[in-house]
Amino acid sequence: MSERKSEVMVVVLDFSEVEAKAVQAYMNQHPDAQEVEAKVRHKWGIVETPRGLFALCDEGVMLVNPISDDNKLPLDIFVSCKTENGHSIPLFPSFCIRGSDSDLRECMSEEKVNLAEFIRSFSGRLECNFDECNKALSEELGLEVLA
């Protein structure tokens, strides 16, 4: 496997406020639950381009078109908690939200990461995802695609 290279910078999103609201909503529905924790599946980031805002996860999955009011990003939120029978392990999302470009901008953190570091390295599928994201986003930004 060759060394990854990219000029694309990804702004990492912080969903802690969204996750806190999901905990509260879950606790409202399940008042006996304890040690409730909610997490958006995967780490997400955004890249601002002349054509709009693109979102991608740390596995290199992204929508083909920019995020907008008409093309929202679906995000699954998984909730785990302690019950009287033990600890629950979420198999399915408890909530799904759909974020517009303005919603995602509200979740921007100060952290910026190079695309080559943002997309996890694990298997051929993720390497292919990196190559596709790097090519698409580099072209959107008018950057040279580094090989």
C-alpha positions as CSV (number, residue, x, y, z in Angstrom):
1,M,0.0,0.0,0.0
2,S,1.4,3.4,-1.0
3,E,1.5,6.3,1.4
4,R,-1.6,8.4,1.3
5,K,-1.3,12.0,0.2
6,S,-3.9,14.8,0.0
7,E,-4.1,18.6,0.0
8,V,-7.7,18.4,1.2
9,M,-8.3,19.6,4.8
10,V,-11.4,18.3,6.7
11,V,-13.0,20.3,9.5
12,V,-14.0,17.8,12.2
13,L,-17.6,18.0,13.5
14,D,-18.4,17.9,17.2
15,F,-21.8,16.4,17.9
16,S,-21.7,16.6,21.7
17,E,-24.7,18.9,21.9
18,V,-26.7,16.7,19.6
19,E,-25.7,13.6,21.6
20,A,-26.7,15.4,24.9
21,K,-30.1,16.2,23.4
22,A,-30.5,12.5,22.4
23,V,-29.7,11.4,25.9
24,Q,-32.3,13.7,27.3
25,A,-34.9,12.5,24.7
26,Y,-34.1,8.9,25.5
27,M,-34.4,9.5,29.3
28,N,-37.7,11.2,28.7
29,Q,-39.0,8.0,27.0
30,H,-37.2,5.6,29.4
31,P,-37.2,7.2,32.8
32,D,-35.8,4.0,34.5
33,A,-32.6,4.0,32.3
34,Q,-29.3,4.7,33.9
35,E,-25.9,5.7,32.6
36,V,-27.4,6.7,29.3
37,E,-24.9,7.5,26.5
38,A,-25.6,8.6,23.0
39,K,-23.1,8.6,20.1
40,V,-23.3,9.6,16.5
41,R,-21.9,6.6,14.6
42,H,-18.5,7.5,13.0
43,K,-16.5,10.6,13.2
44,W,-17.7,13.2,10.7
45,G,-16.1,16.1,8.9
46,I,-16.9,18.7,6.3
47,V,-15.1,20.3,3.4
48,E,-16.2,23.7,2.0
49,T,-15.9,23.9,-1.7
50,P,-17.0,26.4,-4.3
51,R,-19.9,24.2,-5.1
52,G,-21.0,23.8,-1.5
53,L,-20.4,21.9,1.7
54,F,-19.5,18.2,1.5
55,A,-19.7,15.9,4.5
56,L,-17.8,12.6,4.9
57,C,-17.3,10.1,7.7
58,D,-14.0,8.6,8.9
59,E,-14.6,5.6,6.6
60,G,-14.6,7.8,3.5
61,V,-18.4,7.6,2.9
62,M,-19.8,10.9,1.5
63,L,-22.8,12.1,-0.4
64,V,-22.2,12.8,-4.1
65,N,-23.8,16.2,-3.9
66,P,-23.2,19.1,-1.5
67,I,-25.2,19.2,1.7
68,S,-28.1,21.7,1.6
69,D,-31.7,22.2,2.8
70,D,-32.8,19.9,0.0
71,N,-30.0,17.4,0.4
72,K,-29.6,16.8,4.1
73,L,-27.0,14.4,5.7
74,P,-28.7,11.5,7.6
75,L,-26.9,10.8,10.9
76,D,-27.7,7.8,13.1
77,I,-27.5,8.2,16.9
78,F,-27.0,5.1,18.9
79,V,-28.0,5.0,22.6
80,S,-26.7,2.6,25.2
81,C,-27.7,2.5,28.9
82,K,-27.7,0.4,32.0
83,T,-31.0,-1.3,32.8
84,E,-32.1,-3.6,35.7
85,N,-31.2,-6.5,33.4
86,G,-27.7,-5.3,32.6
87,H,-26.1,-3.0,30.1
88,S,-27.8,-2.5,26.7
89,I,-25.8,-2.7,23.5
90,P,-27.4,-0.8,20.6
91,L,-27.8,-2.8,17.4
92,F,-30.0,-0.2,15.7
93,P,-30.0,3.6,15.9
94,S,-32.3,5.1,18.5
95,F,-32.6,8.3,16.6
96,C,-31.9,9.5,13.1
97,I,-31.5,13.2,12.4
98,R,-31.0,15.0,9.0
99,G,-28.6,17.9,9.0
100,S,-28.5,20.7,6.5
101,D,-25.4,22.7,5.6
102,S,-26.2,25.3,8.2
103,D,-26.8,22.6,10.9
104,L,-23.4,21.0,10.2
105,R,-21.6,24.4,10.3
106,E,-23.0,24.8,13.8
107,C,-21.2,21.6,14.8
108,M,-17.8,22.7,13.4
109,S,-14.9,22.2,15.8
110,E,-11.6,24.0,15.7
111,E,-9.9,20.8,14.6
112,K,-8.8,20.5,11.0
113,V,-7.3,17.3,9.7
114,N,-5.8,16.3,6.4
115,L,-8.0,13.9,4.5
116,A,-5.3,11.3,4.5
117,E,-5.4,11.2,8.3
118,F,-9.1,11.7,8.7
119,I,-10.2,8.5,6.7
120,R,-9.3,5.5,8.8
121,S,-6.8,3.1,7.3
122,F,-7.9,-0.5,7.7
123,S,-8.7,-2.4,4.5
124,G,-8.8,-2.2,0.8
125,R,-12.4,-0.9,0.9
126,L,-11.3,2.1,3.0
127,E,-8.3,2.7,0.8
128,C,-10.6,2.8,-2.2
129,N,-13.0,5.2,-0.3
130,F,-10.0,7.5,0.5
131,D,-8.9,7.5,-3.2
132,E,-12.4,8.3,-4.4
133,C,-13.0,11.1,-1.7
134,N,-9.5,12.6,-2.4
135,K,-10.1,12.7,-6.1
136,A,-13.7,14.1,-5.8
137,L,-12.9,16.7,-3.2
138,S,-9.6,17.8,-4.8
139,E,-11.4,18.4,-8.1
140,E,-14.1,20.4,-6.3
141,L,-11.4,22.5,-4.7
142,G,-9.4,22.8,-7.8
143,L,-6.4,21.1,-6.2
144,E,-4.0,18.6,-7.8
145,V,-4.8,15.0,-6.9
146,L,-1.8,13.7,-5.2
147,A,-1.0,10.0,-5.7
